């Protein structure tokens, strides 16, 4: 609200808020949502595709100490 008000006064344009919304929604929002959806899909359906550092049973199990008694 404050940024768009300042830009509206500076640029003397009433459509700057609409422009900022659509740029954010289309150029930033949609690709981000696709990347996040793919990330969740891989974790749920294909955990074997993950690199060892991100695998649910990967390095965390390697970091646990093994006691040989």
N, C-alpha and C positions, 0 to 999 in steps of 0.2 A: 504494500500500500504506500509506504513512504517513498520507496524507490520509483514506483510508477508516477506518483505525484510530482516528484522532483523532475523526472524525465519529461513529463507532460509540460511542465512550466519551462524547462530548458529548451526542448525541441518544438514547443508550441504545436503539439500534435495530439489529438484526442484518441487516436488509435494505438498508442504505444503500449498500453496495458494488454490489449488484444494481441498485438504482435509478440510481446514477451510470453504470454500464455501459450500461443501456438508453437513458437520456437521450442519452448520447454517441453510441451506435450509431445510434439512430433519428433523432434531431433534428439532429445535427451530421454524422454520418458518411455517411448515404445522400444527402442533398442535395449534400454536397461531392463525393462520387464521381460523381454525375450531372453536375455542373457541369464537373468535370475530364474526364469522358468526352466531353461535348459539345465542349469546347475542343479536345481532340485530334482529334475527328472533323472539325471545321471546318478545322483546319490541314491535315489529310490530304486531305479531299475537296472542300472549298470555300474555298480560300485567297482567292478574289476577294471573299468576304464580309467579310474582315478590314478594319478601318480602315487607312488608308495607313501609320500609324505602326507597325502590327504586321505588315504584309504582308511576306513573305519577300524580295521584290524591291523593297520600298518605299524608305524613307528611307535605308537603308544604301547603296544604289546612288546616291542623290542626294548623299550626303555625301562620296563619293570625289572627289578633285580631278581635274579634266579639264585635261590639258595640251594646249594648242594649239601644236604646234611647226611 
